[in-house]
Amino acid sequence: MRRCAVALLGRRARRRWLHLIVGGALFMPFWMVGSVVVGALLGAGGLFTGSLAVQFGAYAVGLPLVAVAALFPLARPMSVAAARALCGVPADRYADGPAQGPAARARTAGWFTLHLGAGALVSGATLALPPFAVSVMALPFSPALRESELGRLWGLDRPWWSWAALPAGLLMLLALAAAAAGTGALLALQAPRLLGPSPADRLAAAERRAAEAESRNRLARELHDSVGHALSAVTLQAGAARRVLDGGAGADLAFVREALTAIEETTRRTVGELDWVLGLLRQDEQAGEGGEAGEGGAGGPGPGPGLDALESLVRGAGPKVALTVSGDLAPVPEALSREAYRIVQEGLTNAARHAGGEPVSVRLDARTEEWEISMENPLPARPPVARPNGGRGLRGIGERARLLGGTAEAGPADGVWRLVVRIPR
């Protein structure tokens, strides 16, 4: 008994009933247009005529109009929002955004027509049946009601109504609740089929997830390269300065001053790069909220560090890093300039970790059609093993090179550790 009561009047059933009433309310403009059309054809006159033929004729005319209206882009987002809130179906089973493609539009039209058509019938019954049922249940207790003109019109003045009125009225209300619950359950069953994602919707969702993953990977690369290089360079310079100071009175104070200057310059530059990366993060959040953001646009971060900041990067890496540039870097595109800066930065980070303070040479060759970045440092006592995918830093360098259509190679060669990146111009 309790289970039947919950099924007919529980929270989920009440919400679905409300969903049907919303559909009936949305159907009203279409029904009014149908009433005008059918009333004019039948000569019934009046928008709210009591003629059942006009009312059901208006209903029949309104349904095709509903199907046509469902072809507009707003129909599916509006239907999904109402169904998610009231149908009791998991939210992830619905599609997002306007329907794309003829099949998805047809399914949306089918749902919209079903929702509004069924909602109109249930809403009409909800408005008309309860007053009638209450009047019937009041018959045994009200002789005036039995003898009234309304009572005679409905046939409520018959003697047998005196004992059958109360159960009949209750059965009417129970039938209304059962009809609403059954119709609501039918709509909930059809909602995922008619409002669920189509193959085009799934493809669009997969593309959005891939874009989000690429954005996260990009930010992770930027943070890894910027912060990782800064920490490695600062650690190297601070360690060298400490070892010099440990030498006592004969310490080379000029070297210590140079190391501290490099630390200061590296940290200042890294703070600027962190601000830029955080700007990218805020830009991606705004884009996810529907805002418009473009790199360097209003409210967005400016371009990140490029080849114009390369000399500062090399100075911060210490006095044993030599930079050689062949060719003119001025015409290098902005995207290539930024990625080249990051590649050199990560290469210097790897050299600081593995070269043990040995000299490092950085060469940029922009004289040919294939732009080349190469870095060399003496092999340490225990050279790192060249793995197919490299470490995290080498993997990031490879990703940046492939992003630009180039290649990256790293490993021991001719007694040195060599990193070579080639990028087509």
N, C-alpha and C positions, 0 to 999 in steps of 0.2 A: 504493500500500500504506500509506504513511504517512498519507495523507488518510483512508483507511478506519479506521485505528487511532485517529486523532483524533476522527473522527465517532462511534466506538463507545465510546471510553474517554478522550476528552479532558476537559478541565476542565469545559466546559459540559455535556457528556454526563453526567459524574459528578454534577454539581450537580442536573441534572434527575432522575437516578436517585434521588438523595437526596430530592428533592421528592416522588417517587412513594412512597418508603418512608414519608415523613411522612404521606402520605395513607392508606397502609395502616395505620399506627399509629392514626390518627384513626378509621379504620373499625372497629377492634376492638370497641369497646363496642356498636356497632350489630350486628356479627356475633354477639356473645355473646347479645344479646337474641333475634336470629333463631334461634340454636341452641336456646335454651330453648323458643321457640315451635314450631319444626319438630320438635325432639326429642319434645316432648309430643304433637304430632299424630301422629307416626309410631311412637310408643312405643319410640324408640331408647334413651332414657335417657342420662344423662351429658352434661356440657357439651362435653367434648372427645372425642366419639365418632369412630371412624375411618370411619364411613359417609360415602361421597362424597355420597349423596343428602341427608343432613342438612347437610353442609358447604355444598353449593351451594344447598340450600334456604334455609339461613341467610343466604347471600349475597344471594339474591333478596329475602328479607324485609327485609334491612338497607338496601337501596338506597332504597326509599320513605321509610324513617325518616330517612335522610341528607337527602333532598330537603326533608322537613318541618323538620328542624333548621336547614337553610340559610335559612329564612325569618326567623330571629332576627337582630336588628341586628348582632351581633358577627361574623356569618359572613363578610360581605364584607371588613371591615377585616382579619380574620385571614387570609383567603384572599389578599388583595392583598399583605399583608406577606410571606407565604411565597413567592408567585409573584415578587415583585420581587427577593427575595434569591436565588432558585434557578432561575427559568425562563429567564433570559437574554434577557428582553424589556425594551426601554427603559422606565424607570420612569414617564415622562410619559404612557404609553399606558394607565395604570390610573386608575380613579376612586378618590377619597378618601372616607372616611366610610361610614356605613351606606347600604344601598340605599334609594332613595326612589322610590316608585311601584310598581305591580304588575309592569310590564315589567322594571324593574331587579331586583326581587326574583326574578322567574322566571329571569332570566339568571344571577343569583347561585346559585340552586338548581341550575340546570343545570351550572354550573362545579363546585360543591361535590360534586355526585353523580358527575360525570365524574372529578374528581380522586381522591375516595376510592374509587370503584369500580375505576378502573384501578390505583390505588395498591395496593389489596388484592390484585389478581391478580399484579402485578409483585412485591410484597413476598412473597407466598406462593411464587412461583417462585424468588425470590432465596434464600429460606430452604431450600427443598426441593431445588432442582436442583443447586447446587454440590456438596453431599455425595454425591449420587448420581453425578454426573459424575466426581468424584475417585475414588470406589469403582470405577467402570467402568475408568478409566485405570490403576488399580492391579491389575487382574485378571491381566495377563500376568506380573506380578512376584510374585504372592501366590497359591500354590495353596490355602492355607488359606482365603482369601477366596472362591475359586471353589467350594470344597466346603462352605462354611458354610451354615447354615440361611437366612441372609439372602440369600446368593448364589443358592441354589436358589429362594427366593421370587421374586427378581427375574429369574430365568432367566439368571443370569450364569455358570452352570456349563456352558453349551453350548460345544463346542470352537471354533466360529467366532468367539466373543468374544475368543479369545486374540490374534488378529491384527487384529480390528476395534475392540477396546476403546479403544485410545489415540486414534485419530482420531474415534471416536464421542463420547468424553468431551469432546474439544476442540470438536467441533461443537455439543455441548449448551451449553457455556459461551459459545461465539460466538453461538448463537441467543438465549441469555438476554440478552447484551449488546445484540444487535441489537433484540430486543423492547423492552428498556428504553429504548434510544435512540430508537426509532421512537415509542413511547408518549409519551416526554418531549417529542419534537418536535411531536407532535399536540397535547399540552396547551399548549405554547408558542404554537402557531398559533391555538388557540382562546381563549387568555387575553385578548387585547385585545378580542375580540368579546363575551366573556361578563363580563369584569371591567372593561371600558372605560367611560368616562363616558357616561351617558345625556344627552339634551337637558336634563333637570332638573339633572343634575350640572354640565353646562357653564354653565347659567344661574347656578347657585349660585357657581361659580368666577368667572364674570364679575362678579357682585355683590360678591364678596370683593375682587377686584382694583379695582373702582370705589371700594369703601370705603377700601382702602389708599391709592389715589391721592388721594381726598378728604382723608384724614388728612394725607398729605404736603403737599398744597396748603394745608391749614389751618395747619400748622406753618410753612410757608414764608411765608404771609401774616403770621403773628404775628411771626416773626423780622424780616421786612422792615419792618413797621410800627414795631416797637419799636426795633430797632437803627438803622434808617434815620432815624427822627425824632430819636433821641438824638444821632447824629453830626451831623445837620444843625443842630440847636439848639445843640450845643456849639461847632460851627465858627462859627456866626453870632455867638454871645456872645463867644467868644474873639477873633474878628476885630474886633468892635466895641471890646472892651477894649484890644486892641493899638493900634487907631487913636487912641483917647483918650490912651493913654500916650505915643504918638509926638508928641502935642501939646506935650510938655515940661513945664515947671514949672507951667503953668496947667492941668494935666490935672484933669479932674473925677474925683477919687478915689471919690466916692460912686457914680458910675456904674460905675466899674471894680469896686467892691465888690459892687454889685448884679449885675453880669454874672458875677462869680465865684460868687456865691451861687446864681445860676440854673444855672450849670454843675454845681455840687456837687449841687443838688437833682435835676437831670436825670439825672446819672450814678447817683445813689443809687436813684432810681425805676427806672431801666432795669435795674440789677442785679437788683432784685426781680422785674421782668417777665421777665428772662431765666431766673431760677430757676423761675418759673411755666411758661414754655414748655418748659424741660427736664423739668419734672414731667409735662407733657403727653406728651412724647416717651417717658419711662419708662413712663407709663401705657399708651400704645399698644403698646410692646414687651411688657408684661405681658399685655395682651389678646391679642396675637398668639401668646403662649406658652400660652394657655388660662386665664390667671388672670382673676379678676374684678376689674374696676376701674371706678369711676365717679367722675365729677368731684366733688371734695370728699369722696369716700369715704375709707375707711381706706387709708392709704398713698398716696393720690393728692393732686394739688395742689388747693389751695383755688380759689375763683373768681378769675378774672383781674381786672385793674383795670377799674373801671366809672365811672359818672358821678360817684361820690363822690370820685374822684381827678382830676376835670376841672380844678378850680382850680389844683391843683399842676402839672398839665400846662401850663396857660396861663401860669402864672408862670415856668415853666422856658423857655417859648418867647420870653421877653423882654418889656420894658415896652411895646412898641408893639402888643401883642395885647390886644384888648378883648373881654370875654366878657359876653354878655347872655342871661339865662335868663328865659323867659316861661312861667308855669305851674308846676305842682308836679311835680318829678321823682321824688318818693318812690315813687309806685305803678308806676314803670316796671319791667317784668320784668327779671330778671337778665341773660338772654341779650341783650335789646335794649340794656341798659345797657352791657354789654361791647362790643358791636358799635358803638354810638354813640361810645364812647370811642376805639375804633380809627379810626373814620371821622374824628373831629376830629383825632386824632394825625396821620393821613396827610395831611389837608388842611393842617395847620400845617407839615408837612414840605415839601409842595409850595410853600407860600407862602414858606418860608425859602429855597428854592432859586431861586424866580423873582421874588419881590417886591422883592428888593434892599434889604431893611431898611425898606420902607414899612409904614405901619400896616395891621394885619389885624383885621377884626372877625369875631367868632364869635357866632352867634345860635342858640339852641335854643328852639323854640316847642312847648310841650306842652299848649296850650290847646284844640286841636281834635282831631277823630277821627284826622286824619293828622298824625303827628309829623314835625316838620320841623327839619332841621339846615342852616344856610346859613353860608357863609364868603365874605368879600369882601376883596380887596386891590387897590390901584391897579395898572393894567396897567404892566408894565415897558416899557423903551424898545423892546424887540423882544418883543412878546407871543408866548407859546407858541401853536403851532397846535393847535386842537382837533381831535384825530383821533377817528374813530368809536369805537375801543376804548380811547382814552386811552393814557397811559403806564402803566408798571407799577403806580405808586401809584394812579392813577385807575381802572385796571382792578380793582385790589383793592377800592377803595371800591365800585365797581359790583357786584362779586361779593358783598360783604357786604350791600349793599342788597337785591339780588335774593334772597339767602338768607332775608331777613326779609319778602319779598313786596313790597318797595318799589322805588323808582327813584332814579337818580342822574344829574344833569346838570351839566356843567362847560363853561365857555367864556366869552369876553368878552361883556359886556352892559352898556350904559349907561356905558361908560368904565371899567369895573372888570372884574377877573376874578372870576367868581362860581361857587361850587360849591353846589348845592342837592340835598339828599337828603331824600326823603319816604318815610316808613315807616308803614304802617297800624298802629294800636294794637290 
